[in-house]
Amino acid sequence: MSICPKNKSSKSHRDQRRAQWKMNAPTLVKCSKCGALMMPHRVCKNCGTYNKKQVVSVDD
């Protein structure tokens, strides 16, 4: 059996549902050590610190 809707969806209801498909920019914060932009609650890719502690050695 194929999918068969019980009732017709109006154009406004269909478009209201489709209006929720939107992209948003990721939240970025400044690193407390080097000042580079990074995602919150993650290790800084620039200097390798998290919560003001060196956790990853970064080779530059």
mmCIF file as gemmi writes it, N, C-alpha and C atoms, coordinates in Angstrom:
data_model
loop_
_atom_site.group_PDB
_atom_site.id
_atom_site.type_symbol
_atom_site.label_atom_id
_atom_site.label_alt_id
_atom_site.label_comp_id
_atom_site.label_asym_id
_atom_site.label_entity_id
_atom_site.label_seq_id
_atom_site.pdbx_PDB_ins_code
_atom_site.Cartn_x
_atom_site.Cartn_y
_atom_site.Cartn_z
_atom_site.occupancy
_atom_site.B_iso_or_equiv
_atom_site.pdbx_formal_charge
_atom_site.auth_seq_id
_atom_site.auth_asym_id
_atom_site.pdbx_PDB_model_num
ATOM 1 N N . MET Axp A 1 ? 0.835 -1.187 0 1 0 ? 1 A 1
ATOM 2 C CA . MET Axp A 1 ? 0 0 0 1 0 ? 1 A 1
ATOM 3 C C . MET Axp A 1 ? 0.873 1.24 0 1 0 ? 1 A 1
ATOM 4 N N . SER Axp A 2 ? 0.462 2.217 -0.728 1 0 ? 2 A 1
ATOM 5 C CA . SER Axp A 2 ? 1.218 3.463 -0.776 1 0 ? 2 A 1
ATOM 6 C C . SER Axp A 2 ? 0.685 4.454 0.258 1 0 ? 2 A 1
ATOM 7 N N . ILE Axp A 3 ? 1.443 5.489 0.467 1 0 ? 3 A 1
ATOM 8 C CA . ILE Axp A 3 ? 1.052 6.521 1.427 1 0 ? 3 A 1
ATOM 9 C C . ILE Axp A 3 ? -0.051 7.371 0.813 1 0 ? 3 A 1
ATOM 10 N N . CYS Axp A 4 ? -1.129 7.529 1.559 1 0 ? 4 A 1
ATOM 11 C CA . CYS Axp A 4 ? -2.269 8.291 1.055 1 0 ? 4 A 1
ATOM 12 C C . CYS Axp A 4 ? -2.75 9.228 2.163 1 0 ? 4 A 1
ATOM 13 N N . PRO Axp A 5 ? -2.602 10.557 1.995 1 0 ? 5 A 1
ATOM 14 C CA . PRO Axp A 5 ? -3.041 11.459 3.054 1 0 ? 5 A 1
ATOM 15 C C . PRO Axp A 5 ? -4.563 11.456 3.216 1 0 ? 5 A 1
ATOM 16 N N . LYS Axp A 6 ? -5.013 11.533 4.472 1 0 ? 6 A 1
ATOM 17 C CA . LYS Axp A 6 ? -6.45 11.547 4.733 1 0 ? 6 A 1
ATOM 18 C C . LYS Axp A 6 ? -7.104 12.824 4.219 1 0 ? 6 A 1
ATOM 19 N N . ASN Axp A 7 ? -6.432 13.97 4.504 1 0 ? 7 A 1
ATOM 20 C CA . ASN Axp A 7 ? -6.991 15.259 4.112 1 0 ? 7 A 1
ATOM 21 C C . ASN Axp A 7 ? -5.938 16.061 3.363 1 0 ? 7 A 1
ATOM 22 N N . LYS Axp A 8 ? -6.403 17.023 2.579 1 0 ? 8 A 1
ATOM 23 C CA . LYS Axp A 8 ? -5.486 17.881 1.833 1 0 ? 8 A 1
ATOM 24 C C . LYS Axp A 8 ? -4.82 18.872 2.789 1 0 ? 8 A 1
ATOM 25 N N . SER Axp A 9 ? -3.498 19.029 2.644 1 0 ? 9 A 1
ATOM 26 C CA . SER Axp A 9 ? -2.789 20.052 3.406 1 0 ? 9 A 1
ATOM 27 C C . SER Axp A 9 ? -2.857 21.357 2.632 1 0 ? 9 A 1
ATOM 28 N N . SER Axp A 10 ? -3.256 22.418 3.311 1 0 ? 10 A 1
ATOM 29 C CA . SER Axp A 10 ? -3.358 23.71 2.633 1 0 ? 10 A 1
ATOM 30 C C . SER Axp A 10 ? -1.962 24.251 2.33 1 0 ? 10 A 1
ATOM 31 N N . LYS Axp A 11 ? -1.901 25.203 1.414 1 0 ? 11 A 1
ATOM 32 C CA . LYS Axp A 11 ? -0.614 25.793 1.034 1 0 ? 11 A 1
ATOM 33 C C . LYS Axp A 11 ? 0.039 26.499 2.216 1 0 ? 11 A 1
ATOM 34 N N . SER Axp A 12 ? -0.784 27.152 3.037 1 0 ? 12 A 1
ATOM 35 C CA . SER Axp A 12 ? -0.208 27.87 4.176 1 0 ? 12 A 1
ATOM 36 C C . SER Axp A 12 ? 0.349 26.896 5.209 1 0 ? 12 A 1
ATOM 37 N N . HIS Axp A 13 ? -0.337 25.804 5.466 1 0 ? 13 A 1
ATOM 38 C CA . HIS Axp A 13 ? 0.155 24.825 6.436 1 0 ? 13 A 1
ATOM 39 C C . HIS Axp A 13 ? 1.426 24.158 5.922 1 0 ? 13 A 1
ATOM 40 N N . ARG Axp A 14 ? 1.451 23.837 4.631 1 0 ? 14 A 1
ATOM 41 C CA . ARG Axp A 14 ? 2.641 23.247 4.02 1 0 ? 14 A 1
ATOM 42 C C . ARG Axp A 14 ? 3.825 24.206 4.102 1 0 ? 14 A 1
ATOM 43 N N . ASP Axp A 15 ? 3.594 25.479 3.803 1 0 ? 15 A 1
ATOM 44 C CA . ASP Axp A 15 ? 4.676 26.455 3.813 1 0 ? 15 A 1
ATOM 45 C C . ASP Axp A 15 ? 5.144 26.774 5.222 1 0 ? 15 A 1
ATOM 46 N N . GLN Axp A 16 ? 4.242 26.726 6.214 1 0 ? 16 A 1
ATOM 47 C CA . GLN Axp A 16 ? 4.651 26.931 7.603 1 0 ? 16 A 1
ATOM 48 C C . GLN Axp A 16 ? 5.582 25.818 8.062 1 0 ? 16 A 1
ATOM 49 N N . ARG Axp A 17 ? 5.31 24.603 7.63 1 0 ? 17 A 1
ATOM 50 C CA . ARG Axp A 17 ? 6.165 23.484 7.98 1 0 ? 17 A 1
ATOM 51 C C . ARG Axp A 17 ? 7.528 23.63 7.308 1 0 ? 17 A 1
ATOM 52 N N . ARG Axp A 18 ? 7.557 24.03 6.059 1 0 ? 18 A 1
ATOM 53 C CA . ARG Axp A 18 ? 8.809 24.171 5.318 1 0 ? 18 A 1
ATOM 54 C C . ARG Axp A 18 ? 9.617 25.385 5.766 1 0 ? 18 A 1
ATOM 55 N N . ALA Axp A 19 ? 8.973 26.349 6.421 1 0 ? 19 A 1
ATOM 56 C CA . ALA Axp A 19 ? 9.674 27.561 6.854 1 0 ? 19 A 1
ATOM 57 C C . ALA Axp A 19 ? 10.647 27.277 7.996 1 0 ? 19 A 1
ATOM 58 N N . GLN Axp A 20 ? 10.532 26.108 8.655 1 0 ? 20 A 1
ATOM 59 C CA . GLN Axp A 20 ? 11.409 25.785 9.775 1 0 ? 20 A 1
ATOM 60 C C . GLN Axp A 20 ? 12.771 25.27 9.333 1 0 ? 20 A 1
ATOM 61 N N . TRP Axp A 21 ? 12.944 25.016 8.034 1 0 ? 21 A 1
ATOM 62 C CA . TRP Axp A 21 ? 14.229 24.548 7.504 1 0 ? 21 A 1
ATOM 63 C C . TRP Axp A 21 ? 15.125 25.728 7.274 1 0 ? 21 A 1
ATOM 64 N N . LYS Axp A 22 ? 15.889 26.109 8.287 1 0 ? 22 A 1
ATOM 65 C CA . LYS Axp A 22 ? 16.775 27.259 8.137 1 0 ? 22 A 1
ATOM 66 C C . LYS Axp A 22 ? 18.107 26.947 8.803 1 0 ? 22 A 1
ATOM 67 N N . MET Axp A 23 ? 19.124 27.585 8.326 1 0 ? 23 A 1
ATOM 68 C CA . MET Axp A 23 ? 20.458 27.406 8.888 1 0 ? 23 A 1
ATOM 69 C C . MET Axp A 23 ? 20.747 28.579 9.801 1 0 ? 23 A 1
ATOM 70 N N . ASN Axp A 24 ? 21.531 28.331 10.842 1 0 ? 24 A 1
ATOM 71 C CA . ASN Axp A 24 ? 21.963 29.419 11.706 1 0 ? 24 A 1
ATOM 72 C C . ASN Axp A 24 ? 23.474 29.336 11.867 1 0 ? 24 A 1
ATOM 73 N N . ALA Axp A 25 ? 24.076 30.451 12.111 1 0 ? 25 A 1
ATOM 74 C CA . ALA Axp A 25 ? 25.528 30.514 12.253 1 0 ? 25 A 1
ATOM 75 C C . ALA Axp A 25 ? 25.947 29.863 13.568 1 0 ? 25 A 1
ATOM 76 N N . PRO Axp A 26 ? 27.078 29.158 13.596 1 0 ? 26 A 1
ATOM 77 C CA . PRO Axp A 26 ? 27.519 28.545 14.849 1 0 ? 26 A 1
ATOM 78 C C . PRO Axp A 26 ? 27.929 29.604 15.868 1 0 ? 26 A 1
ATOM 79 N N . THR Axp A 27 ? 27.716 29.296 17.142 1 0 ? 27 A 1
ATOM 80 C CA . THR Axp A 27 ? 28.092 30.204 18.219 1 0 ? 27 A 1
ATOM 81 C C . THR Axp A 27 ? 29.604 30.162 18.392 1 0 ? 27 A 1
ATOM 82 N N . LEU Axp A 28 ? 30.232 31.32 18.39 1 0 ? 28 A 1
ATOM 83 C CA . LEU Axp A 28 ? 31.678 31.399 18.557 1 0 ? 28 A 1
ATOM 84 C C . LEU Axp A 28 ? 32.004 32.307 19.735 1 0 ? 28 A 1
ATOM 85 N N . VAL Axp A 29 ? 33.026 31.913 20.494 1 0 ? 29 A 1
ATOM 86 C CA . VAL Axp A 29 ? 33.504 32.719 21.611 1 0 ? 29 A 1
ATOM 87 C C . VAL Axp A 29 ? 35.006 32.909 21.462 1 0 ? 29 A 1
ATOM 88 N N . LYS Axp A 30 ? 35.551 33.892 22.158 1 0 ? 30 A 1
ATOM 89 C CA . LYS Axp A 30 ? 36.992 34.122 22.118 1 0 ? 30 A 1
ATOM 90 C C . LYS Axp A 30 ? 37.683 33.218 23.119 1 0 ? 30 A 1
ATOM 91 N N . CYS Axp A 31 ? 38.823 32.676 22.714 1 0 ? 31 A 1
ATOM 92 C CA . CYS Axp A 31 ? 39.642 31.86 23.61 1 0 ? 31 A 1
ATOM 93 C C . CYS Axp A 31 ? 40.196 32.764 24.703 1 0 ? 31 A 1
ATOM 94 N N . SER Axp A 32 ? 40.19 32.269 25.946 1 0 ? 32 A 1
ATOM 95 C CA . SER Axp A 32 ? 40.658 33.093 27.068 1 0 ? 32 A 1
ATOM 96 C C . SER Axp A 32 ? 42.174 33.281 27.048 1 0 ? 32 A 1
ATOM 97 N N . LYS Axp A 33 ? 42.899 32.401 26.358 1 0 ? 33 A 1
ATOM 98 C CA . LYS Axp A 33 ? 44.353 32.497 26.33 1 0 ? 33 A 1
ATOM 99 C C . LYS Axp A 33 ? 44.856 33.26 25.106 1 0 ? 33 A 1
ATOM 100 N N . CYS Axp A 34 ? 44.429 32.833 23.903 1 0 ? 34 A 1
ATOM 101 C CA . CYS Axp A 34 ? 44.997 33.433 22.69 1 0 ? 34 A 1
ATOM 102 C C . CYS Axp A 34 ? 44.045 34.411 21.998 1 0 ? 34 A 1
ATOM 103 N N . GLY Axp A 35 ? 42.756 34.381 22.328 1 0 ? 35 A 1
ATOM 104 C CA . GLY Axp A 35 ? 41.812 35.319 21.741 1 0 ? 35 A 1
ATOM 105 C C . GLY Axp A 35 ? 41.248 34.88 20.407 1 0 ? 35 A 1
ATOM 106 N N . ALA Axp A 36 ? 41.575 33.677 19.955 1 0 ? 36 A 1
ATOM 107 C CA . ALA Axp A 36 ? 41.044 33.182 18.681 1 0 ? 36 A 1
ATOM 108 C C . ALA Axp A 36 ? 39.584 32.771 18.854 1 0 ? 36 A 1
ATOM 109 N N . LEU Axp A 37 ? 38.808 32.834 17.777 1 0 ? 37 A 1
ATOM 110 C CA . LEU Axp A 37 ? 37.418 32.414 17.835 1 0 ? 37 A 1
ATOM 111 C C . LEU Axp A 37 ? 37.349 30.895 17.837 1 0 ? 37 A 1
ATOM 112 N N . MET Axp A 38 ? 36.498 30.358 18.724 1 0 ? 38 A 1
ATOM 113 C CA . MET Axp A 38 ? 36.348 28.911 18.852 1 0 ? 38 A 1
ATOM 114 C C . MET Axp A 38 ? 34.932 28.595 19.286 1 0 ? 38 A 1
ATOM 115 N N . MET Axp A 39 ? 34.528 27.348 19.147 1 0 ? 39 A 1
ATOM 116 C CA . MET Axp A 39 ? 33.217 26.923 19.623 1 0 ? 39 A 1
ATOM 117 C C . MET Axp A 39 ? 33.297 26.735 21.137 1 0 ? 39 A 1
ATOM 118 N N . PRO Axp A 40 ? 32.237 27.093 21.872 1 0 ? 40 A 1
ATOM 119 C CA . PRO Axp A 40 ? 32.288 26.979 23.332 1 0 ? 40 A 1
ATOM 120 C C . PRO Axp A 40 ? 32.357 25.521 23.79 1 0 ? 40 A 1
ATOM 121 N N . HIS Axp A 41 ? 32.997 25.295 24.926 1 0 ? 41 A 1
ATOM 122 C CA . HIS Axp A 41 ? 33.132 23.988 25.57 1 0 ? 41 A 1
ATOM 123 C C . HIS Axp A 41 ? 33.919 23.007 24.708 1 0 ? 41 A 1
ATOM 124 N N . ARG Axp A 42 ? 34.898 23.517 23.967 1 0 ? 42 A 1
ATOM 125 C CA . ARG Axp A 42 ? 35.768 22.68 23.158 1 0 ? 42 A 1
ATOM 126 C C . ARG Axp A 42 ? 37.192 23.177 23.275 1 0 ? 42 A 1
ATOM 127 N N . VAL Axp A 43 ? 38.138 22.305 22.945 1 0 ? 43 A 1
ATOM 128 C CA . VAL Axp A 43 ? 39.55 22.674 22.993 1 0 ? 43 A 1
ATOM 129 C C . VAL Axp A 43 ? 39.825 23.667 21.872 1 0 ? 43 A 1
ATOM 130 N N . CYS Axp A 44 ? 40.598 24.711 22.174 1 0 ? 44 A 1
ATOM 131 C CA . CYS Axp A 44 ? 40.964 25.711 21.169 1 0 ? 44 A 1
ATOM 132 C C . CYS Axp A 44 ? 41.913 25.068 20.164 1 0 ? 44 A 1
ATOM 133 N N . LYS Axp A 45 ? 41.601 25.181 18.878 1 0 ? 45 A 1
ATOM 134 C CA . LYS Axp A 45 ? 42.445 24.595 17.837 1 0 ? 45 A 1
ATOM 135 C C . LYS Axp A 45 ? 43.711 25.408 17.63 1 0 ? 45 A 1
ATOM 136 N N . ASN Axp A 46 ? 43.693 26.658 18.066 1 0 ? 46 A 1
ATOM 137 C CA . ASN Axp A 46 ? 44.838 27.53 17.851 1 0 ? 46 A 1
ATOM 138 C C . ASN Axp A 46 ? 45.941 27.287 18.885 1 0 ? 46 A 1
ATOM 139 N N . CYS Axp A 47 ? 45.576 27.211 20.167 1 0 ? 47 A 1
ATOM 140 C CA . CYS Axp A 47 ? 46.593 27.067 21.213 1 0 ? 47 A 1
ATOM 141 C C . CYS Axp A 47 ? 46.486 25.771 22.008 1 0 ? 47 A 1
ATOM 142 N N . GLY Axp A 48 ? 45.399 25.002 21.863 1 0 ? 48 A 1
ATOM 143 C CA . GLY Axp A 48 ? 45.276 23.717 22.539 1 0 ? 48 A 1
ATOM 144 C C . GLY Axp A 48 ? 44.892 23.796 23.996 1 0 ? 48 A 1
ATOM 145 N N . THR Axp A 49 ? 44.237 24.872 24.424 1 0 ? 49 A 1
ATOM 146 C CA . THR Axp A 49 ? 43.839 24.992 25.83 1 0 ? 49 A 1
ATOM 147 C C . THR Axp A 49 ? 42.339 24.768 25.982 1 0 ? 49 A 1
ATOM 148 N N . TYR Axp A 50 ? 41.961 24.33 27.181 1 0 ? 50 A 1
ATOM 149 C CA . TYR Axp A 50 ? 40.56 24.202 27.562 1 0 ? 50 A 1
ATOM 150 C C . TYR Axp A 50 ? 40.454 24.574 29.023 1 0 ? 50 A 1
ATOM 151 N N . ASN Axp A 51 ? 39.549 25.487 29.331 1 0 ? 51 A 1
ATOM 152 C CA . ASN Axp A 51 ? 39.332 25.948 30.705 1 0 ? 51 A 1
ATOM 153 C C . ASN Axp A 51 ? 40.631 26.472 31.319 1 0 ? 51 A 1
ATOM 154 N N . LYS Axp A 52 ? 41.375 27.25 30.54 1 0 ? 52 A 1
ATOM 155 C CA . LYS Axp A 52 ? 42.634 27.895 30.936 1 0 ? 52 A 1
ATOM 156 C C . LYS Axp A 52 ? 43.729 26.89 31.295 1 0 ? 52 A 1
ATOM 157 N N . LYS Axp A 53 ? 43.625 25.656 30.788 1 0 ? 53 A 1
ATOM 158 C CA . LYS Axp A 53 ? 44.647 24.644 31.023 1 0 ? 53 A 1
ATOM 159 C C . LYS Axp A 53 ? 45.1 24.089 29.676 1 0 ? 53 A 1
ATOM 160 N N . GLN Axp A 54 ? 46.393 23.836 29.556 1 0 ? 54 A 1
ATOM 161 C CA . GLN Axp A 54 ? 46.957 23.26 28.332 1 0 ? 54 A 1
ATOM 162 C C . GLN Axp A 54 ? 46.618 21.762 28.318 1 0 ? 54 A 1
ATOM 163 N N . VAL Axp A 55 ? 45.834 21.326 27.345 1 0 ? 55 A 1
ATOM 164 C CA . VAL Axp A 55 ? 45.431 19.914 27.286 1 0 ? 55 A 1
ATOM 165 C C . VAL Axp A 55 ? 45.96 19.213 26.037 1 0 ? 55 A 1
ATOM 166 N N . VAL Axp A 56 ? 46.254 19.982 24.975 1 0 ? 56 A 1
ATOM 167 C CA . VAL Axp A 56 ? 46.732 19.396 23.73 1 0 ? 56 A 1
ATOM 168 C C . VAL Axp A 56 ? 47.948 20.212 23.285 1 0 ? 56 A 1
ATOM 169 N N . SER Axp A 57 ? 49.003 19.51 22.892 1 0 ? 57 A 1
ATOM 170 C CA . SER Axp A 57 ? 50.167 20.227 22.371 1 0 ? 57 A 1
ATOM 171 C C . SER Axp A 57 ? 49.929 20.513 20.885 1 0 ? 57 A 1
ATOM 172 N N . VAL Axp A 58 ? 50.089 21.776 20.508 1 0 ? 58 A 1
ATOM 173 C CA . VAL Axp A 58 ? 49.868 22.202 19.131 1 0 ? 58 A 1
ATOM 174 C C . VAL Axp A 58 ? 51.218 22.476 18.493 1 0 ? 58 A 1
ATOM 175 N N . ASP Axp A 59 ? 51.49 21.794 17.385 1 0 ? 59 A 1
ATOM 176 C CA . ASP Axp A 59 ? 52.746 21.992 16.664 1 0 ? 59 A 1
ATOM 177 C C . ASP Axp A 59 ? 52.553 23.038 15.584 1 0 ? 59 A 1
ATOM 178 N N . ASP Axp A 60 ? 53.274 24.147 15.684 1 0 ? 60 A 1
ATOM 179 C CA . ASP Axp A 60 ? 53.188 25.21 14.668 1 0 ? 60 A 1
ATOM 180 C C . ASP Axp A 60 ? 54.517 25.407 13.981 1 0 ? 60 A 1
